[in-house]
């Protein structure tokens, strides 16, 4: 706030000094007439003498009082009993504290001097004062309290000119309060009207595709409407170059663009006598390079072997009865081999590829959880198995009319959550993959020793994970590779949780010269048809692996092959990362490959 001296008319009467009375010395002013007040104005002494006097008095009185209180403590005299000398010392202490607080900016000295001064200081006019009150009210309760005269500490007058900025016009402040919404001209007047209708809530955003019949145009209008509603720019989110018709009704609702994720290639991965170039979509530097080094070590050692152990997707509904006895009766019913055949026929009628394998039951009081396990062909199979389970529940409802279906999924499945039932029983594809890495490759390619790898795996992946209470996480970073391959091939990224269940084993073989490494993964949930696998980019990655679409000659073989490739890629990633940790290269490699640099030549060297 710019303070000006009002010289035209005095607000208060001017004081008339007696003949022997001297007025206070005038205060210093800057070129812009702002007031400067010295702390020495409190007494008619120079500044250094005034400060010296009060500092000396403060420390002398403190020393005197502390000495007296120490004597009272030794003599068991109550501290509140004070003598006349102590009382005077206390008053002197208070006076010195008041001066020191004023000197360091609390404002006591400023108040004392301003009251003794015969000049009047004020804002220029009432309109400006009203504007300042309005402005301070916008800045929050603290600023408003200061303006309205509440008990808020004021800065020294010496700092007034530097602290208070010039006041901008009211129009400028109102513009600064709320930035103008981003408005991009629509492609046509018709689109502009639709954008305005969406912003005003007249047209629901989710209905644009059905109303316009053009998915890309709907995404463009929705994106622009969102920018205007939120006032936030979406300039970096691309819109062009994507087929929005391909996701309509199955992959994503109310699209406004797509996110770009780079895809790298690791390999060739020599698995079961065939070479695979593994696509990995990731934004983590060093991940593809590390997996690629693991593939190189496996290839140089003769390749890896991957075996499919089980193939069965699960869904577990929860039903409730009036008594636990009735729940047990249904458990015995579905587990009876003869009755199971009937239930399997009912289940299998829901799809050409769904085949019910078994039903695993668990009781909690009068609640029954039935875990259906079935093969689903080349599809990941969640929708397929859910449809079959619903058919079975409808059939059981006739046999057990008192059965109350709580939900088609009771979390005994268990989908997209870490669960011991998946770790033990498996879900989706259960795979084990192994390889023997020769001593020469361990030393030359992986830059470490066989014994060091075996010891590190025992203490890190096994013992360390057990100390952490891990559930299916007895590995170094299986989730890294699973997530990258899943995103590249159109799998459900959320199923990375159970799909990354993995135990990595390492053992010295051939008289301790070579390394046997294996990964066991009981819950790899993948498919080559349906969902995101049909999108152009993801379909291209599946085609690169030779598993695109459904296998007509042997239904389900493409999805099973993809699961083995995932396990082989995890094996390569585990081998390389463990070697980097064993050789002490982890931090160095991340500093080299996981940091942005514009000089590609230096980064590659």
N, C-alpha and C positions, 0 to 999 in steps of 0.2 A: 504494500500500500504506500503510495507516494505521498508523504506528508509535506504540506506547504505552510509557510508562515502567513497568517492573515494579518496584514499590516493596516488595512483600511480602517478597521474599527476594532477597538479592544473589547473583548468579551467581559473581562473583569476589570474593576478600577485599578489604576496603576498605583502602586505603593509609593508613598512619599517618605523618603529617608530623612532622619534627623541629621543635625549638623555633624555630630560625632559618629554617626552610623555609616558604615561602608556597605555598598551593595555587593552582592555576590559577583564574582568575576564572570564575565560573559562567556557563554559556551561557544566552542568552535563549530564552524559550519563548513561543509564541503561546497563545491562549486554549484551543486544542484540544490543548495539550501537545506540539505538533510542535517539533522542534529548529531553532533558527536559529544559524548559525555565522558569525562575522565573519572576514574575512581577516586582521585585525590580531591574531587569536588566535595566529598563528605566532610572534610576538614580543611581549614585554610592553611594547609601545609603542602609541600611538594609531594609528588606521588611516591617516591622512594622512601621518604620519611614517614608518610602515613602508613604504607604497607609494613615498614619495619616496626613501627610502633605496635600495630595490631598483631602481627605475627609474634613479636616478643611477648606481648601480654597473653596471647593465647597459650603458648607453650609454657610460660611461667606459671600461669594459673593451673594448667593441667598437671604440671609436675607437683605443685603444692597440694592439689586435691588428691592425687594418687598417693602421695606420701602420707597424708592424713588418713585416708581410707585404709592404707596398709597398717598403720598404727592401731586403728580401731579394730581391724580384724584380729590382730595379735592380742589386743586387750579385751576382746569379746564385747566391744562397745557397739550398740546398734548404729547402722550407717545413717539412719534418718535423724539422729541427734546431731545437730550442727551448731557450731559456735558462731559468734559474730564475724570473725575473720573468714570462716568458711563460707558464710552467707555472702559476704562481699566478693569473695573469689568467684562464687557461682554467678553473681550478676556480671562480673567482669568477663567471665567466660562467655556468657550469653551475648554480651555486647560485641565481643571479638568475633563470635561465630556469625552474628548478623552482618558485620562488615565483610567477612571473608566470603560469605554466600553472595552478597551483593557484588563483590569484586569478580567472582567467577561466573556471573551471568544470571543469577536468580532474579534480580531486578529490584532489590531493596534500595540500593543506592540511587538507581534511576528514579524510583518513586519519590525519594526524599528530595532530590534535586529539582524534579519537575514541579513539586509543590512549592518550593521556595522561589521558583523563577516567576517573574512578573509577566512573562510572555505567554500567550495562548497558542496552543498547537491543535490543529484539527484537520479533518479532511476538507476538501475544497468546497463541496456543497452536499446537500442532502441526497440529491439524485445519485451521486457517486457512492455515497455511503449505503444507499439501498441496494445498488448493484453489487457491492462487496458482500453484503449480507446474503443476497441470493446466490452468489458464487460460492461462498463458504458453505452454504447449506447443501450444495451439490457435492462438495468434497467429503462429506461425512460428518458424524456427530462431533468429532474432536475439533474440526475447523469451525463448525457452527458455534460450539461452546466458547471458543476463543473470541469470536466476533461479538457474541452476545454478553460477554463480560463474566463468564463463569470462572471458577477457580482453576485456571490452567496456567502453568508457568509461562511467562513471556520472555522472549530473547532480549538480550541487552540492546540498548538504543544504538550502540556502535554497529550492530549487525542489521539494522532495519533496512537500510538502503540496498544491501546486497541480497537480502533474503526475499524481498517482495518484488515479484516481476511486474512489468507493466500490464494493465488489465486489457485484454482484447475485447472487441465488440461482442455484444450478446449473440449475434448471429453466428459468429465464428465458434463460440463455445457450444452452442446447440448442435452445430455440425460435428464437433469433436466428440460429443457425448455418444452419438450413434452414427457409425459410418453408413454412408449410403449403400444400399444393397447392390450387389454386382448384377448388372443387366447387360446381357449379350443379345444383340438383335437376332430375332428368330429368322429362320430361313424364309418364311412367308408371313403375310398378314394373318392367314388362318392359323398358323402355328403360334403366332404371338397371342392371338385370342385364346387358344387352348392353354398356353402357359399361364396367362392371367387367370383363367378359370380354375386351374389346378392350385395356384397360389391362394386364390380366394376360397378354396374348398368346395367349389361348385362341381368339379369333376374329381372323383377319387383317383389317386395316382395309380392304384393297382389295376384300374379298369382301362388304362390307355391302350393296351395291346388289343383288347376286344373291340373297343370303340373305333380305333384307327385302322386296324387290320395290317399295320406295318410295325414290326417289332423294333426295328432300328429307329424309326421316327419316334416311337413311343419312348425309347430310352433317351433320345436326344431331348425331347420335351421334358421328361421327368428330371433329367440332369439340370436343365436350365431353371426349372421351377424350384428345385432344391437350392440352387445357388441364390435365388432371389429371396427365398424364405429364410434361409440361414444367414445370408450376407457373407458366406464363405466361398472362396474360389475353389473350383474343382478342375483348374486348368491342367494339372499334371496327370489327371485320370483320362486315359485314351478312350475314345468312343469308336473311331473308325477301325476297320480291319477285323471285325468280329461278326460271326453269324449268330445274331440274336434269336433267330427262329429255332436254332438247334437246342436252345435251353428252355424254350417255352413249355411250361407245364411239367418239367421234370428235373431241371438242374438248379435254377435260381429264379426267384421272383423279384419283380420291380428293379430290373438292372439299370444302372446308370453308366456303365462302362466295364472295363476289365482291368485286372492287375497283371503287370508284366513280371514274370519270374524267369530268370535265365536258366537254360537247360544245358548241362555239361554232359560229357560222355566219359565213362570209365570203362577200361577194357583194352584188349579183348579179355573177357572172363572165360577161361576154359573150364567148362562144367559138363560132366558126363560125356566127354569126348566132343562137345560142340563149343564153338566160340560165340560169345554174345557181347555186343556193345551195349552197355547199360546206360540208359538215359537217367539223369538225376537233376531234378528241378530244385534249386536251392539258392539262397542268398548268403550262405556261409562260406567265406573263403577257406581254402585248404581242404574242404571236405572231398570234392571230386578228385583233387590231386592225390590225397591220401588213399582213397579207395582205388584209384588207378595204380598206385604203387603196390597195393595188396594184390590186385589182379596180375600185375607183372610177376610178383613173387610166386603166385600160384601157377601161372603159366610156365614159368621157368622150372618148376618142380614137377611138372607132368599133369597138372590140372586137379580139380576137386570133384568129389562125388556127392550128389545130393539124393536123398531118399524120402519119398512121401510116406508118412506113417498112417495118417488118418485124413479123412475128408468129410466134414460134417458141420453145417451151420446149425445154430441153435436158436430157439425161442422158448421162453418159459413163462406161461401164464400163471396167474395166481387166482385160485378159487377158494371159496369159504363155505363151510357147512354150519349147521346148528351145533354139532358136537364133533369132538376129535375122532370119535368112533366112525362117524360117517366119512370123514376125510380119509381115514385109514382104509375103509372099504373101497373107496375109489382108487387109492394107491394100489391095493392088491388087484383090482380089476384091470388097470392099464398095464400092470407088470405081468399079468397072466399071458403066457405065450399064445394061447388060442384067441383070447380077446384082443391081443396085440395085432394079430393078423387082420382082424376086422377094422381096427383103428387105422392100420397102415393103408388098407384099401380106400378108406374114406379120405385119408390125407393125400394119397397119391393122385386122386382124381382132380386135384386143384391145379396140376401142371404136368406137362409132358416130361419134365426133367426132375421134378421133386420126388425123392424117394425117402420115406421115413425109415430110419435105421434103428432107433431105440428111444425110449422115454425114461428119463431118470427123475425120480420123485424125491421130494423132501417135505417133511411135515413140520409146521410150527403151530402147535396147539390144534385148533380146528381149521387152520389154513393149510392148503396143499399147493405146492409148487411143482409143476410138471415141466421138466426140461426136455423139449423135443429136439432130436438130432436127426438131420436129414442131409442128403447130398442134393446139390442144386445145379448141376451141370457146369457150364462156363460162367454163370452169373455168380456174383458174390452171394446173393440169395436171401437177403433179409426180407424183402417183400414176398418172395416165393414161399418161404417157410411160414411167414405170418398168415398168409392166405390159407395154407394147409392147416395150421393150428386152429384157425377160426372155424373151419369145416368140422374138425374133430370136436371142438367145444359145442358146436350146435348139435352134433350127434349125442354127446354125453349128456346134454341138457334133457334129452328125452329119457335117458336111462336114469338120471339123477335130477328130478325136477326141483329138488331142494338145493341144488348147487347154485351158488351166487358167484358169478364171474366178476372178480374185482378189477382185473386188467389183463389184457392179452400179453403184456410184458410185466413180469414181477421182479425183474433184476436178478433172477437166478440164471439168466442166459449165459454170460452177462455181457452186454454190449456197451462199448466205449467207456469202460470203467475198469480199473485194475481189480482183478478178482482171482482168488485162489482156485475157483472151479475151472476157469479157463487154463490156468497154469498146470493143473493136475489132469483134467479131463480133455483139454484141448477145445478149440473152436475154429471153424474154418478148416484150413490146411495145417496139419502138423508135419513138420519137416526137420530132418537132421542133415547137416552138410559137413563134410570132413575133407582134410587134405594133409599130406605129409610134405613139409617144406625141408629141403635138404640143408645141410650145414653150410654149404657154400653160398646158397641163396640167402640164408639168414645173415651171413656176414657181409656179403657184397651188396645185396639189394636192400636189406632191412637194417644194415649197419649195427647189428647187436649180436648177442650170444644166445644159444638155445637155453642154457641154464638160467640166464637172467630173465628170459621170457616166461619160463615155467614158474619161477619164484614170484615174479610180478603178478602173474595171473592168479596164483594161489592167494596172495596177500591182498590184491586189489579186487578182482572180480568175484572171488569166493568169500574170503574172510571179511574183507571190507564191506561188501554188500550185506553179509550176514550181520555185521555189527550195526549197519544202518537199518536193519529190519526190512530189507528190500523184498518186494513181491514180484518175482519173475525178472528182476533186474540184475542178474548176475553176469553182467557184460560191461564192456567199456563204453560203447555208444551205438548200440544196435538201432536205437530210435532215429539217429541221424540218417542212416542209409534208408531205413524203411520209409521215413517221411519223404525223402527226396525222390525215391522211386515211385511212391504212391501219388505224389502230386504230378509227376511227369506222365504217369500212365492212367490218370483219371480215377484213381481209387478214392475212397472216402478217407480224408486225412484224419478225421477224428478216431478212426479205428486203428490208428497208429498206436494207441494206448495198449491194447491187448496184443496187437500184432508184433510189438517190440519185445514181448516176453521172450527172453533168450538167456541161456546159460552157455558161457564160453569155457571150453576145456582145453588145456595144453599139457602135453606130456612129452618127455624126451624118449625117443625110440632109437632102434638100431645102435645099441650100445651108447646111448646118450648123444649121438652125433646129430640126429635129425629131430625135427619137431613135428609132432602130431597135434593138429588143432581141429576143433570141431565146434559147431554152434547148433544147439537144439532149440527149435522155435515151435511151440505147440499150437499157436493161435494166429497163423497168417491168414488174414481175411482179404481175399482178392477175387476179382472177376475180370473177364475180358469182354463182356457185353453188359449193356445197361448203364445207367448213371452217367458219369463223366467220361466213360471210355469211348463214347460215340463222338465226342467233340473232336474237331479237326486236329488240333495240336496233340491231344492225348492219343488219338487214334494213330497218328503218325509214329509216336513213340512205341506203341504196342506193335505196330507193323515192323518197326526196326528190330524188335525182339522175336518176331515171327509168331506172335500169339494174338493177333488182331481178330476180334469177333469170335464166333462160336465154331468149334470143330465139328463138322457134320459127320465125319467118319467115326470119331470117338468123342461123344459129348462130354465135356468137362476136362478134357486133356489140356486144352490151352490154359485154363485157369490153374490147373495143377502145375504145369510147366512154369508159369509165371511165379508161382509160390516158391519153386525150387530156385529160380533165378534170384528172387529176393533173398533167400537164405544164402546163396553163393556170394552175393554182393555184400551181405553182412559179414560173412567170413573174411572177405578181402578187407573190409573196413576195420574189423577187429584186429586182424593181423598187423596192419600198417600202424594203427594208433598205438597199440601196445608196444610195438617196436620203437616208435618215436618216444614214448614215455621211458622205456627201458634205456634208450641211448641218450636221454636227456635232450632230445631235439624238439620237444613239443612247443615250447615257447618260441624258439628260434624260427620254426616253420610257420607259426601263426604270425609272427612279426613280418615274415617275408611275403606270405600269400594272403593274409587276412587284413591288409592295410591298403587303403586307397592310394594309388600313385598314378600320376599322369605320364610318367616316363616309363613306357612299357619295356624299353630296352634294359633299363636298370633293374626293373622288377624281375625280368626273365633271367638276368645274370645272377 
